[in-house]
Amino acid sequence: MTTQDVELKRIRWRCRRGMRELDQLFERYLERLWPASSEAERGVFLRLLDCEDDKLWRWFMGYEQCPDGELADLIQRVRALPA
């Protein structure tokens, strides 16, 4: 197992939020966007994982606008991914 595999496994574990919708959105990002993402975008995604679940829920469901522009842009990209 490579260092990248170990890192991805650790990140996948952090993506498990206990809310099926968030879990699916994060998993979709990891499968479709993470491999080609720049280091900067990966850093934004990791910052997103540091946010509280209730805030993430409101942002992803569109009930509130995320005040951080980088996070808001990434949230829109993830939301736009087909199911």
ChimeraX attribute file (.defattr): number of C-alpha atoms within 10 A of each C-alpha:
attribute: neighborCount
match mode: 1-to-1
recipient: residues
	/A:1	5
	/A:2	7
	/A:3	8
	/A:4	9
	/A:5	10
	/A:6	11
	/A:7	11
	/A:8	15
	/A:9	12
	/A:10	11
	/A:11	16
	/A:12	14
	/A:13	10
	/A:14	14
	/A:15	20
	/A:16	15
	/A:17	16
	/A:18	9
	/A:19	11
	/A:20	10
	/A:21	13
	/A:22	18
	/A:23	15
	/A:24	15
	/A:25	19
	/A:26	23
	/A:27	17
	/A:28	17
	/A:29	19
	/A:30	20
	/A:31	9
	/A:32	12
	/A:33	16
	/A:34	16
	/A:35	11
	/A:36	10
	/A:37	14
	/A:38	11
	/A:39	10
	/A:40	9
	/A:41	16
	/A:42	17
	/A:43	12
	/A:44	17
	/A:45	21
	/A:46	15
	/A:47	12
	/A:48	20
	/A:49	17
	/A:50	12
	/A:51	10
	/A:52	10
	/A:53	15
	/A:54	9
	/A:55	14
	/A:56	19
	/A:57	15
	/A:58	13
	/A:59	18
	/A:60	19
	/A:61	14
	/A:62	13
	/A:63	10
	/A:64	12
	/A:65	14
	/A:66	17
	/A:67	9
	/A:68	9
	/A:69	10
	/A:70	14
	/A:71	18
	/A:72	17
	/A:73	13
	/A:74	17
	/A:75	23
	/A:76	13
	/A:77	12
	/A:78	19
	/A:79	17
	/A:80	10
	/A:81	12
	/A:82	7
	/A:83	7
